[in-house]
Amino acid sequence: MSTQYTPADYKSDQPVRWCPGCGDHAILNSLHKAMATLGVPPHKTAVISGIGCSSRLPYYMNTYGFHTIHGRAAAIATGFKTANPDMTVWQISGDGDGLAIGGNHFIHAVRRNIDINILLFNNKIYGLTKGQYSPTSPRGFVSKSSPYGTCEDPFIPAELVFGARGQFFARSIDVELATTQEVLLAAARHKGTSVVEVLQNCVIFNNGIHNAITDRAVRADRTIHLVHGQKMLFGANSDKGLVQDGFLLKAVTIGQDGYTIDDVLVHDAHTPSNFLHQQLAMMDGDTLPLAVGVIRDVDAPTYDQAVAEQTAAISARKGFTSLRDMILAGETWEVK
């Protein structure tokens, strides 16, 4: 009989040192619950982070963990997974750690399709270093490092993932614990790089940055929860939906302007074509609702599996059983 795990099995004995009210608490809680549902033993799990508030998360996990250096979590996670293909690897990064100094590692991890789960906490600010603007801060954003407003456009994480030929992208909101657990489970079950963006609130340096979308009074109309195989419906009464309008998407009210439930699109997260997935991921909650849930989930060859197969094939052909065997297989000499 397999061991049944509970969220407590994945919690360390360390006190959680985030600000009261920080969205990181909710994400940590969701991760503990998702891990218990998955049932992967703690000793077969590794949580790897870079630098930032979110990157403290490995301390709160009763798993293997590695708090690395700024922006290098994806590089360490890639090496760890390649050397330990049987381990389940979670990478924790903030929008600054993952997309600024770590941006190069981020896109190449996605491109390689290494089998790791990247959790990107997006609060559009540098929190640990006390409130500088980040790569996801909007144009004109006023902060300690941009007192007169930023003069640049932000990265959109989904756009980077699709530009790097990503095969899995999902999004959630820190206060939506059930949705966060849902996408974390899907990410872990996906073979390849899975990127989960969580819109997270920094109560100290960027409080309310996502309120225009996440506030309870508007959330039903400005977000849409996508589920594979289900109609793309939203609104407090599920009376609104997404339809195809030429090559674009359009939000309509069912029963108005001649639109019926039959016109509403059905979400297919598994289609290899990423055209519609990219459109869905780029909706911003303004004219079209922000998409949460699993947006893309497509099977493709993984880097770590390909490396393992290549290593086994060459070892069998060459007769190598260790690095020492390989080194001594060619011409050698001894210095006395």
N, C-alpha and C positions, 0 to 999 in steps of 0.2 A: 504494500500500500504506500502510495506517495505521501510525503509529508505535507500537511496543511499549514500554510503560513498565515500569519496575521500582520496587520500594519506594524504592530509593536516589534515584530521580529526584524524589521528593517530600520528601527530607530536606534540611534546611539544613545549613550548616557550623557552626552554633552548638552548643556543649556543652549537653547537657540538664541543667538545674539543678533537679532534684527530689530529694527525699531517697531514698537507696538503699532499695529495697523498696516504694516508693510505687506504688500501683496505676495512677497516671497513665502510667508507663513502658509498661505492657502495652497501655493504650488507644491511646497514640501509635503503638506498633508495629502494632496492628490497623488503625489509620486509614491508615498508610502503605501497608500491604498491600492494603487495600480500594480505595484510590485507584488503585493500579497495576492492579488487576483491572478497575476501571471504565474506565480509559484516557482520562479527561478530562485534557487537557494541563495542566501546572502553571500556565501563563499564563492558563488559562480557569477557574481555581479561586481562591476567596478564603476565608480562614479568619479569622473575626472573634470576638473574645472580650471579656469584661468585666474584672473584677478578681478575683483569687484564684489559688490554686496552679494550678488547671486552666487558667486564662486565660493562662498563659505559653506555651501550646501553639503559637500562631502563630509564635513565634520559631524553632520547630523544624521549620517547613514551608518547602519551596522553592516557595511559591505567593505570591500576594498575601496580605497579612495586615494586620490592624488590631487592636491591643491598645487597646481603648476605655476607658471609665470604668465605675465600679461600677454594675451593673444595667442598663446601656444597650446591651448587645450586641444584643439583639433589635431595638431601634429602629434601630441602625446597619445591621444586616443587612437589615432590611426596606427601608430607603432605598437601600442599595447594590443589592439585587436588583431593585428597581423601576426604578432608573436603568440597570441593566446586566442585562437579562433573560436574556442568553445566557451569563452566568457561573454556575458552580456554587458555591453559598455554604454554608459550614459555620459554625455558631455554637457556640462552646465556652463552657459555663457550669457553675459549681458550684451546689450546692443553696442556698448563701447568696446568691451573686451572682444566680442565675436566679430564685429563688423568694421572696426577701425584698425587697430594694430593687428588684429587677428583676421582681417578680411581676406587676405591671400590664402591663409590656411583653410578658412571656411569654404571658399568657392572650390578649392581643389579637393577637399574631403567630399563635397557634394559631387563633383565631376567624377572622381574615382569610384563613387558608390561603395565606399567602405561601410561595412555593416555596423554602424554606430547610431545612437539616438541623440540628436542634438536638441537640447532645450534652450531656446533663445528667449531670455526674459527681456521684454522691450518696454522700458519706461521712458524712453526718449531723453535720457539725462545720464550724466555721470554722477552716481550717488555717493560711492565710497570716497571719491576725491572732492566731494562737497559742492556739486552743482554746476559743472561745466556742460555746455551743450555737446550732444553726441551725434553720431552719423545718422540717427533717425529723427533728430530734432527738426521741426518744420522751419522753412525759410522765415526769417524775421524773428525767430525765437530769442527772447531776452534772457540771458543767464550771466553768471559771473565772468565767463570767458567771452561773452558777446553782449556787453552792456547796451549796445545800440541796435541789437538784432543781428542774427546771422545773415550772411550774404551768399548762402548756398542752398541748394535743394538737397533733401535727405535721400538716403537709401530707403528703398522699400524692400524688406527682407524677402518677400515672395518673389520679387522681380529678380533678385540675385540668385535665388534657388533655381528658377526656371532658366535664367541665363546660363547657369552652370549645368544644365541638363539634368536637374534633380528629378528623382522618381517618386519622392514622397514629400508632401507638404501639408501641414495641418495648422490650425490656429485656434486659440482659445482665449478666454479672459480669466484673470486671476480669481474673480468672485464666482465664476461658473465652475464649481468643483466637479460636477457630474460630467460636463463636457470635457474638462481637462483630463479627467480619468479616462474617458472614452478615447481621446486622441492619443494619450500616452500608451494605452493598451495597443492601439492600432500601430503606433510607431514601433513598439517593441516587437510586434509580430511581423512587421515588414522586414524583408531581407534586403539590406542596402542602407544607404544613408537616409535617415528620416529626420526631417527638420520640423520641429513644433515651435511656432512662435506663440508666446503667451503675452498678451497685453497686460502689463503689470504696473501697479500704481506705487510711486515713491511718495509717501506722505510728507516727507520733509522738504525735498527739493523740487518736486514736480507734481504736487498733489492735484488730482483731478484732470490730468492731461488727457485721459481717455473718456471723460464724462460725456462728451457730445455723442458718444456711441454707446457707452456702457451704463449710463444712468438708467435706473429702473424705469423711469417715466418714458424713456424713448427707446430702450433697448430692443423691444419687440419689433419696432418699425425700422430700426437702423442696423439690425443684424439679421442674418439668416443662417440657421443651423443646417448644414448640408449633411445628408446621410445617403450613402450609396444605395441606389435602387428606389429612392423615394422622391416624390415631387418636391421641387424647389419652392416651398411655401414659407411665408413669414407673415408678421403682423400679429397683434394681440389675439385676433380671431382666426389666424391662418387663412385670411381672405385675400392675401396678396401673393403674387408669384412672379417668377422670372420667365420670360418668354424670349424666343429668338426674334430679333428685329433686323433682318438682313444678316450682316456679319457681326452684329452687336447684340448685347443683351438689353432687355428693357424690363422695368418693374411695372406691373399692372395690378389693378384691382379686379378680382374675379367677379363677373357679373356686370362690369362696366365696359363701355366701348366695344361690346361684342366679344369680350374675352371670357372663355370658360375654363374649367379645370383641365380640360383636354389640351389646351394650349400651353399649359405650364410644363416646363422642361423637367425631365427625370435626371437626377444626378448619377453620373457614371464615373466613379473615381478611378476605375481600372482601365479605361481606354488608353492605349499607348499615345494617341495624339494629345499634345498638351495645349492645343489652341484654346479650347473652352476652359480648361483648368486655369490657364494663365489669366483669362478674362475674369473668372470667378475670384481668383486670388487678389486681383488688382482692384476690386470694388472697394470703395473707401467709406461707405456709410453716408454719403451725401445723396447723389441722385440714385445710387444703387446701394443696397444694404451691404455692410461688411460681412464677409463669409467667415463663419467659424465651423469647426468640425474638420473632418478629413477631406481635403480638396483633391489631392492626387495620391494614388497608391498603386504603383505599377511595378511589376516584377522586371528585373534586369540583372545581368551578371554582376557579381560583387567582387571588389578588389581583393579582399582577404581570401575568399575562396579560390580565386584564380591564382594567387600567389602560392597558396598551400598546394594546389594541384600541380603547379609548375615545379615547385620544390621537390615534391614527391617523385615526379617523372624524371627529373634530372638526377636526383639521388639514386633512383633505381638504375638508370642508364650508366651513370658514372661509377656506381658502387660506393658512394659517399654515405657514411652513417653519422658523421660529425664534421664540424668545421676543421678539426685537426686532420681528418682524413683528406679533406679537400686540399688543404695547404700542402700536405706531404705527397700529394698525388703527382705533382709536376717535378721539375728539376729542383733539387735541394742541395745545400752544402752546409757544413758545420764549421763554425768558427771556434777555434780552441785558443 
